[in-house]
Amino acid sequence: MPVRFQVDPDFYDHPKAIGMSDSATALWVRAGSYSAAKLTNGFVVEAALSLLSRCPDKASRELVERGLWRRVRGGFVFHQWDQRNLTRERIEAEREADRQRKRRDRSNGKPQVNSGSVHPDGGPDSAGNPNGVRPLSVSVSESMSVSGRRTGRRPKPHVFADDGSGGCGSCSLPPSNRTHTIAAPDPEGTTP
């Protein structure tokens, strides 16, 4: 179960939020994310405020005045956190149930991951791949600087001969790999 901080779609025009300063809004959102990530059930320790806001005193005071936060010993707590967000107890119970399910599956011999093939919805995607099954792969990309120089340590792109063979003479990578470039017709025949 993913842990996230819920923001109501009507927050922008809720009576407690109308006219709220940007710093208080930013603190409210960041503190909600912090509380969800740390599983604090809406509690925001006062020491964390300076990490979450450039003006924590002013913004936290505004959140209390608007009724979005309540001052408690050691920090603040969100108004109605447990009614709008997942609680630590529920998240931990879901995680434990998930761990139990995985243990059960492993003990029954169920594989943890799928096979290394992707089966597209359609049929063949090329003459070089008549059954339409491709192994899982990772695309490689390379960044260029403004001057056009390569910035990474990735392999240099090499020219892909667009001869319809579906392969590359220099390597066995398909033309969709981002390190290939398509060869432009060379009228003088000087391209290697």
C-alpha positions in Angstrom: 0.0 0.0 0.0 1.6 3.3 -1.0 1.8 5.9 1.7 0.8 9.4 0.7 -0.6 12.6 2.1 -4.2 13.2 0.9 -5.1 16.7 -0.3 -8.8 17.2 -0.8 -9.6 18.4 -4.3 -11.6 21.3 -2.8 -8.7 22.5 -0.6 -8.2 25.5 -2.9 -11.5 27.0 -2.0 -12.1 25.5 1.5 -13.1 28.3 4.0 -10.0 27.5 6.1 -7.7 27.8 3.1 -9.1 30.8 1.3 -6.6 33.7 1.6 -4.0 31.6 3.3 -0.4 32.7 2.7 1.8 30.8 0.4 4.2 30.1 3.2 1.5 28.5 5.3 0.2 26.5 2.3 3.7 25.3 1.5 4.3 24.3 5.1 1.0 22.5 5.4 1.7 20.4 2.2 5.4 19.7 3.1 4.5 18.8 6.7 1.7 16.5 5.4 4.3 14.8 3.2 6.7 14.6 6.1 4.1 13.1 8.5 2.9 10.5 5.9 6.5 9.5 5.2 7.5 9.2 8.8 4.2 7.6 9.9 3.6 10.1 12.6 -0.3 10.2 12.4 -0.3 13.9 11.6 2.2 14.9 14.3 4.9 17.4 13.1 7.7 17.8 15.6 8.6 21.4 16.1 12.3 20.8 15.3 11.3 19.7 11.8 9.6 23.0 10.9 12.8 24.8 10.0 13.5 22.0 7.5 10.0 22.4 5.9 9.7 26.2 5.8 11.7 29.4 5.6 9.4 31.1 8.0 8.1 28.3 10.3 6.9 30.5 13.2 4.7 32.7 11.1 3.4 29.9 8.9 2.7 27.5 11.8 0.9 30.2 13.8 -1.3 30.9 10.7 -2.1 27.1 10.4 -3.2 27.0 14.1 -5.3 30.2 13.7 -7.1 28.7 10.7 -7.8 25.4 12.4 -5.7 23.3 10.1 -3.3 22.4 12.9 -3.5 22.1 16.7 -0.6 23.0 19.0 0.5 20.1 21.2 3.5 19.4 23.4 6.6 19.1 21.2 5.0 20.3 18.0 1.7 20.4 16.0 -0.9 17.9 14.9 -3.0 18.0 11.7 -6.8 18.5 12.2 -8.6 15.2 11.5 -5.5 13.4 10.2 -7.0 9.9 10.8 -10.2 10.8 9.0 -8.4 11.9 5.8 -5.2 9.9 5.8 -3.9 6.5 6.5 -2.8 5.9 10.1 0.4 4.3 11.1 -1.5 1.3 12.6 -3.4 0.7 9.3 -0.2 1.0 7.2 1.7 -1.4 9.5 -1.2 -3.9 9.5 -1.3 -3.7 5.6 2.4 -4.2 5.4 2.3 -7.2 7.8 -0.5 -8.8 5.8 1.5 -8.3 2.6 4.6 -9.9 4.2 2.5 -12.9 5.3 1.0 -13.2 1.8 4.5 -13.2 0.3 5.8 -15.8 2.8 2.8 -18.0 2.0 3.3 -17.6 -1.8 7.0 -18.4 -1.5 6.4 -21.5 0.7 3.9 -22.7 -1.9 6.5 -22.4 -4.7 4.9 -19.4 -6.4 7.5 -17.4 -8.3 8.3 -13.9 -6.9 8.6 -12.3 -10.4 7.3 -12.9 -13.8 9.5 -14.5 -16.5 11.8 -12.1 -18.4 9.6 -11.8 -21.4 7.1 -9.2 -22.4 4.1 -10.4 -24.5 2.6 -7.5 -26.4 -1.1 -7.5 -27.1 -0.5 -7.7 -30.9 1.3 -10.1 -33.0 4.7 -9.8 -34.6 6.4 -6.4 -34.4 9.0 -7.0 -37.1 10.4 -9.7 -39.4 13.2 -10.2 -36.8 10.7 -10.9 -34.1 7.9 -13.0 -35.6 6.3 -14.2 -32.3 6.1 -10.7 -30.8 8.0 -11.7 -27.6 10.7 -9.4 -26.4 13.1 -9.9 -23.5 12.9 -7.2 -20.9 15.5 -4.5 -21.4 16.6 -1.1 -20.2 17.0 1.8 -22.6 20.2 3.6 -22.7 20.2 7.3 -23.2 23.0 9.8 -23.4 23.0 13.5 -22.5 24.7 16.1 -24.5 26.1 19.5 -23.4 25.2 22.7 -25.1 28.4 22.5 -27.1 27.4 19.1 -28.4 30.0 17.2 -26.4 29.0 14.0 -24.6 28.6 14.5 -20.9 28.2 10.9 -19.7 30.4 7.8 -20.0 27.9 5.9 -22.1 29.0 4.2 -25.3 29.3 6.5 -28.3 26.3 6.2 -30.7 27.3 4.4 -33.9 25.6 4.5 -37.3 22.8 2.0 -37.7 22.6 0.8 -41.3 19.0 1.1 -42.3 19.1 -1.9 -44.6 15.9 -3.4 -43.4 17.7 -6.3 -41.7 16.3 -5.4 -38.3 19.8 -5.6 -36.8 23.0 -3.7 -36.5 26.3 -4.7 -38.0 28.3 -3.3 -35.1 26.3 -4.9 -32.3 23.2 -7.0 -31.7 21.1 -4.1 -30.4 17.8 -3.3 -32.1 17.4 0.1 -33.9 15.1 1.3 -31.1 18.1 1.4 -28.7 18.8 5.1 -28.1 22.5 4.8 -28.8 21.9 4.1 -32.5 21.5 6.8 -35.1 20.0 6.2 -38.5 22.4 6.5 -41.4 21.5 9.2 -43.8 22.0 8.4 -47.5 25.5 9.3 -48.4 25.6 10.6 -52.0 29.4 10.3 -52.2 29.6 6.9 -50.6 32.0 8.0 -47.8 30.0 6.8 -44.8 31.8 4.0 -43.0 
